[in-house]
Amino acid sequence: MAPYMRLRQICLVAPQLAPVIADIADIMGLSVCYRDGNVAKYGLENALLPVDTILLEVVAPFKDGTTAGRFIEKSGGRGGYMAIFCCNDPDERGRNANALGVRTANVIDHAPYHGVQLHPRDCRAAFIEFNHTDGSDDILGAYPPAGPDWQKFIRKDVTQALTCVELQSPDPMGLAEHWGKIIGVAPSGEAELKLPNATFRFVKGANEIMSALEFRVTDVAGVLHAARAKGHAVAGNEFLLGGVTFRIAA
């Protein structure tokens, strides 16, 4: 199989799942495709919503002592939790990361799905996971974490695409180079990593976090109005939801 690397999923973390999922669905015009019972062993509940062929997941802890709960406590609830990439060989990507001093935190092996999660402290800013599912070289192919028929829940009447993931750091170019080495994509331009289906942009900030998600929508004013109606403070073309800034563009 020819090598490839695509953004498959972004995971956010919240203290309570239901209100965040309801707001994302209502404001962005998205539908929940799946709730994965497998995450319960980590003390979590979740829900996933497809944004075209990228999955947006929110997890929330339902008991004390979870990694996600510690993340919320440490970050004050600010920052995205995980960037998940599909590729041809997660184990090879994991070995390459290990050679850079980035430890493997967890390996998930539920055939036909295989995932390698890297340690967030070594990744900096957020977890990175690489995974592969038999047939996942087809962007509309099987992806068990999103359920058996996730494709049927894709909606494009409001939100058309998740176009960019923004990470901030006191040293954005250094973080871009670090993530670039991990995922095998060289930085281009102003501290950016360009994948076939999304861009990762690295900007100046006080802390290293996944700070924003950028979306292309059909009606910017309508989305911002829906965010205000849900009680979110809108500044320009953005608002805070699920610990990250949602930035909206036509």
C-alpha positions in Angstrom: 0.0 0.0 0.0 1.3 3.5 -0.9 2.2 5.6 2.1 -0.4 8.3 3.0 -1.2 10.5 6.0 -4.6 12.2 6.5 -6.3 13.9 9.4 -9.0 11.4 10.5 -10.4 12.8 13.7 -10.1 15.7 16.3 -11.0 14.9 19.9 -12.1 17.6 22.3 -12.6 17.0 26.1 -15.4 18.5 28.2 -16.4 18.2 31.9 -19.9 17.1 30.7 -20.7 15.6 27.4 -24.3 16.4 26.7 -24.3 20.2 26.6 -21.2 20.5 24.4 -22.4 17.9 21.9 -25.8 19.6 21.8 -24.3 23.0 21.1 -21.9 21.7 18.4 -24.7 19.8 16.7 -27.1 22.7 16.8 -24.7 25.6 16.0 -22.7 23.8 13.3 -25.6 21.7 11.8 -23.9 18.4 12.5 -25.3 15.0 13.5 -24.0 12.5 16.0 -23.1 9.3 14.2 -21.9 7.1 17.1 -21.3 6.8 20.8 -18.4 4.3 21.4 -18.9 2.0 24.4 -15.2 1.0 24.2 -14.1 4.2 25.8 -15.9 3.4 29.0 -12.9 1.3 30.1 -10.9 4.6 30.2 -13.6 6.2 32.4 -15.0 8.2 29.5 -18.2 8.7 27.5 -18.1 10.1 24.0 -19.9 11.1 20.9 -18.7 11.6 17.3 -20.0 13.9 14.6 -18.7 13.7 11.0 -17.6 17.0 9.4 -17.4 15.7 5.8 -14.9 12.9 6.2 -13.2 14.2 9.3 -14.7 13.1 12.6 -15.1 15.5 15.5 -15.3 13.7 18.8 -16.0 15.0 22.3 -15.1 12.9 25.4 -16.0 13.5 29.0 -14.9 11.7 32.1 -17.6 10.0 34.2 -15.4 9.0 37.1 -12.3 10.4 38.9 -8.7 9.6 38.0 -9.0 9.6 34.2 -6.4 11.0 31.9 -9.0 13.3 30.3 -10.0 14.5 33.8 -6.4 15.4 34.6 -6.1 17.2 31.3 -9.2 19.3 32.2 -7.7 20.1 35.7 -4.3 21.0 34.3 -5.5 23.1 31.4 -8.5 24.6 33.0 -10.5 23.0 30.2 -8.7 25.0 27.5 -7.3 23.2 24.5 -8.1 20.3 22.2 -7.3 16.8 23.5 -6.1 14.7 20.5 -5.3 14.8 16.8 -5.8 11.5 15.1 -4.3 10.6 11.8 -5.0 7.7 9.5 -2.1 6.3 7.6 -0.8 3.1 5.9 1.4 1.9 8.8 0.7 3.2 12.4 3.4 0.9 13.9 6.0 2.4 11.6 4.9 5.9 12.5 5.1 4.9 16.1 8.6 3.6 15.8 9.7 6.8 14.0 8.2 8.8 16.9 10.0 6.6 19.4 13.3 7.3 17.7 12.6 11.0 18.2 12.1 10.4 21.9 8.3 10.4 21.7 7.0 7.6 23.8 4.1 5.3 22.9 1.3 5.7 25.5 -1.2 3.1 24.3 -1.8 0.6 21.5 -5.3 -0.2 20.4 -5.8 -3.4 18.5 -9.5 -4.1 17.7 -9.3 -5.8 14.2 -9.8 -4.4 11.6 -8.7 -1.3 13.5 -5.2 -0.7 14.8 -4.1 2.5 16.6 -0.9 3.8 18.2 -1.3 6.7 20.6 1.8 8.8 21.5 2.5 10.4 24.9 1.0 13.9 25.0 3.9 15.3 27.1 6.4 14.2 24.4 4.1 15.3 21.5 3.5 18.7 23.2 0.2 20.5 22.9 -2.0 17.4 22.4 -2.1 13.7 22.0 -1.2 12.3 18.5 -2.6 9.0 17.4 -1.9 7.1 14.2 -4.4 4.4 13.1 -5.3 2.2 10.2 -8.4 0.2 9.4 -8.6 -2.3 6.6 -10.1 -0.3 3.7 -9.5 3.1 5.4 -7.4 4.2 2.4 -10.9 5.0 1.0 -11.9 8.2 2.7 -15.5 7.0 2.9 -14.5 3.5 4.0 -14.9 1.7 7.2 -13.9 3.5 10.4 -15.0 1.5 13.5 -14.5 4.3 16.1 -17.2 6.2 14.3 -19.7 3.4 14.1 -20.9 1.0 11.3 -22.6 3.7 9.1 -21.0 7.0 10.0 -21.1 8.1 6.3 -24.9 8.3 6.5 -24.6 11.1 9.1 -22.5 13.5 7.0 -24.3 16.8 6.6 -23.1 19.7 4.5 -26.1 22.1 4.6 -24.4 24.2 7.3 -20.8 23.1 7.8 -18.9 21.9 4.7 -15.4 21.1 6.1 -13.0 21.3 8.9 -10.1 23.1 7.1 -7.5 24.0 9.7 -6.3 23.0 13.2 -4.5 25.7 15.1 -1.9 25.0 17.8 -0.2 27.7 19.8 3.2 27.7 21.5 5.8 30.2 22.8 7.9 28.7 19.9 5.4 28.0 17.1 8.1 27.1 14.5 9.8 24.7 16.9 6.4 23.0 17.6 5.6 22.9 13.9 9.0 21.2 13.2 8.4 18.8 16.1 5.0 17.7 14.9 6.2 17.7 11.3 8.9 15.1 12.2 6.4 13.0 14.1 3.8 12.9 11.3 6.3 13.0 8.5 5.2 16.3 6.9 7.7 19.1 6.5 6.6 22.6 7.6 5.7 25.0 4.8 5.3 28.8 4.8 4.4 30.4 8.1 4.8 27.4 10.4 2.1 25.2 8.7 1.8 21.5 8.0 -0.3 20.8 5.0 -2.1 17.4 4.8 -4.3 16.4 1.9 -7.5 17.2 3.8 -6.5 19.8 6.4 -3.8 22.3 7.5 -2.1 22.5 10.9 -1.2 26.1 11.7 1.2 27.0 14.6 0.9 30.4 16.2 2.4 32.3 19.0 0.8 31.8 22.4 1.6 31.6 26.1 1.1 27.8 26.4 1.3 24.8 24.1 -2.3 23.8 23.3 -4.5 22.9 20.4 -6.2 26.3 20.4 -8.6 26.6 17.5 -10.5 24.7 14.8 -11.4 26.5 11.5 -14.5 25.5 9.6 -15.9 26.4 6.1 -19.6 27.0 6.3 -22.4 28.0 3.9 -23.7 30.9 6.0 -21.2 32.6 8.4 -23.8 35.0 9.9 -26.2 32.2 10.5 -23.7 30.1 12.4 -22.6 33.1 14.5 -26.2 33.9 15.2 -26.8 30.3 16.3 -23.8 30.5 18.6 -25.1 33.7 20.2 -28.5 32.1 20.7 -26.8 29.3 22.6 -25.2 31.9 24.9 -21.7 31.9 23.5 -19.8 35.1 23.3 -19.0 35.8 19.7 -16.0 37.9 18.7 -15.6 38.6 15.1 -16.0 35.3 13.3 -15.2 33.0 16.3 -16.5 31.7 19.6 -15.3 29.3 22.3 -16.8 25.8 22.5 -15.5 22.5 23.9 -12.3 24.1 25.1 -11.2 25.5 21.7 -12.0 28.5 19.5 -14.4 27.7 16.7 -13.4 30.0 13.8 -15.9 30.3 10.9 -15.3 31.2 7.3 -17.2 31.1 4.0 
